[in-house]
Amino acid sequence: MRHHSALILIALLVLSLLWGCALSGRKVATEEEIAAQQARAKLHLSSRTDAYYHFLRSRQLLYQNRVKEALSELEIAAEADPGAAYLFGELATFYLRQGQNAKAVEAAQRARNLDPQSIKTRMMLAGLYSGLKQTDRAIAEYRAVLDLDPKQQKARLWLASLYAGQSRYEEAREVLNELVNLDPENPLANYYLARMELELKEYNEAEKYYKKALEIRPDLEMALMDLAYLYELQNRYDDAEGTYKKILEFDPENKQARSRLGDLYLRQNDYREALAEFQKIMGPEEKGLEMRSKVGLLHLELEEYDQAIEVFNTLLAGHPENEQIRYYLGIAYEEKEDFELALAEFDAIPASGTYGLKARLHRALILEKRGDVDEAIATLEEVIENHPEEEDGYLYLGNMYETLKRFDEAEAVLRQGLKMAPGQQRLHFRLGVVLDKMGDRQDSIVEMEKVIALDPKNANALNYLGYSLAEMGIRLEEAEEFVKRALEVKPEDGYITDSLGWVYFKMGRHSEALVWIQKALDRLPEDPLITEHLGDTYQALGRWREAQDAYERALRLGHENPEQLESKLEESKKKANIEGAQ
């Protein structure tokens, strides 16, 4: 019976093999081939088992903080099972933590090639490329992630960031627009889209998305900071101030917001408020030079010289070699008219140092104030000798000679300066003023025209030239144009406003002249020359009593040519009396 059973079993095996051959179209495997297949399967199973063992061993060692051994075990695991994407992903992460970026990239690339659908692996590889400044490769990986899953928020944000880093703002905006469309209530998506609009100078759109982000997250500080900055760009200072204050309501210790608020006040020349904000930052623990220096300079601006001196002395104690601090301290003493201490600070600054030139210039000014004119001149001559290509030495010495009415010497110094430092606007301007005072008005006009050629928006030169032409009664249409251009640059300047009125006076347009001269006096009510111009205009309009009042006021204000003014006053009185008698 057993014999029959064995025969049946053999027959079944033979039929099975024949059937298999018929299905596959292949010849029947030999016993050696079957054995080899089984061995390979066992080997693969053994390799995977070994790989998993070494992987677990790596985890255990890492838990014990035996990092080097853990890495070695993980490398063995990956070598044992080279087709396991997860092992190369783990290895890439490990290398990355160890700062072995090149190996991390290689491992991540292996993991991605083994499993191209893995978002985690592609995100890691993109991050590695980005860190290595291989931006185009990083972009390609983030785009692949979005092809796999368009809703991947981080991939969109990083992709937009990379585009922005390459100044590809339109593409960045497109990526972020897609994210906002996918998730309209995502505050970060709205925030970053707003930033792209800001970069593209689409300020209205930027404001819209910043406000949307803040509607979702009212305490999103970075959106508030950017929105305040946007308001500053648009000169919407009240809105910017309110936004910074809102940040400080959320976070009173936010130094960046408080510093920006202080800078905003500075921009508006509100020094008192700026000082208050900076002082809140500058607590006892604040050792920063920049902030303390700002506070010291604001005290200087507010003419609080003792406080400025205290701040700069404190800073100097900690930074005795800092020329800038010593220079500011010297200025504080100078403004306080403590000239000896000021000179001591200025003299302590090396002549060859960064602030050496400025210190010597202030030294000369102090000597002039003390009446030591010869020593002041000698100091400035030394400055010119040591710094022959710097315009300041020539300017200061030229001004000093001009003040002393030594106009020939002033002219010579300024012309010497223009030889050594050609094309300097300030030297041309000052030379023009000196030539005017010497009675050489034509050459003065030439110098002012040179200034305007160098800087078409130089308001001082435009005004000086326009006024000079008006005084001479020539080229009056050009004079009007020059003064109007000056007013475009400095619309609130009282002297320029008066110049335009005076041009109209010289053109015989007395009613228009009156309007502009009255505007000028509203801005500079104590100026005797503008007051004289008002009298001249009233006189031209036949309003003698008002002319008389204006001339009398100009005399009280200390007009520099009282004899000429007395003559005009007498004429106005006579005409006013005749008019009254009639």
Number of C-alpha atoms within 10 A of each C-alpha: 6 7 7 9 10 11 12 12 11 12 12 12 12 12 12 12 15 14 12 14 14 12 9 10 9 9 11 14 11 9 8 9 11 11 12 12 11 12 12 11 12 12 12 14 13 14 17 19 15 17 24 18 16 21 23 16 17 24 18 13 17 15 11 10 11 13 16 12 14 23 21 13 21 25 19 18 27 25 15 19 20 17 16 18 23 18 24 28 26 21 23 28 21 20 20 19 11 13 11 13 19 15 15 25 22 16 26 30 21 22 26 22 15 16 17 16 14 17 20 12 28 27 20 23 27 29 22 22 21 17 12 13 12 13 20 15 16 25 22 15 23 28 18 19 24 18 11 14 13 15 15 15 19 13 25 23 20 20 25 26 21 22 20 18 12 12 14 14 21 16 16 25 23 14 21 26 18 16 22 21 12 14 14 15 15 17 23 22 25 27 28 24 29 29 25 25 23 20 16 15 13 13 18 13 17 25 22 17 23 29 20 20 26 21 13 15 15 16 16 18 19 14 27 24 19 20 28 27 21 22 18 17 13 12 11 13 19 12 17 25 20 13 21 25 18 18 23 18 12 13 13 13 13 15 16 13 24 23 19 20 25 25 20 21 19 16 13 10 12 13 20 15 16 24 21 15 21 22 18 13 19 16 10 6 7 11 12 10 15 9 16 22 18 19 24 28 25 22 21 21 15 13 14 16 23 14 17 27 22 14 20 24 18 14 21 18 10 11 13 12 12 14 21 17 23 26 22 23 28 29 26 29 21 22 16 16 15 14 20 13 16 26 21 14 22 28 17 16 23 14 16 10 12 12 18 19 23 18 27 23 19 22 25 27 22 22 18 16 13 12 11 13 18 12 14 24 20 13 21 27 19 14 23 20 12 14 15 18 16 17 21 20 27 28 20 21 26 29 21 22 20 20 11 11 14 15 20 14 15 26 22 14 24 27 18 16 25 20 12 15 15 14 14 16 21 16 25 26 24 22 28 29 23 25 21 16 14 15 11 13 18 14 15 25 22 14 23 27 19 19 24 20 12 14 13 15 18 18 23 20 29 27 27 24 24 31 25 22 23 24 15 12 13 14 11 20 14 15 26 23 16 24 26 21 20 26 23 11 14 17 13 13 15 22 23 27 27 30 30 28 31 29 28 24 22 19 16 13 15 21 15 16 26 23 15 23 29 20 17 25 21 11 16 16 14 15 18 22 20 25 28 24 25 29 30 26 30 23 23 16 13 15 17 26 20 19 28 25 17 24 28 19 18 24 20 12 15 13 18 12 10 14 11 10 18 14 11 19 25 13 16 25 17 14 18 20 13 11 13 10 7 6
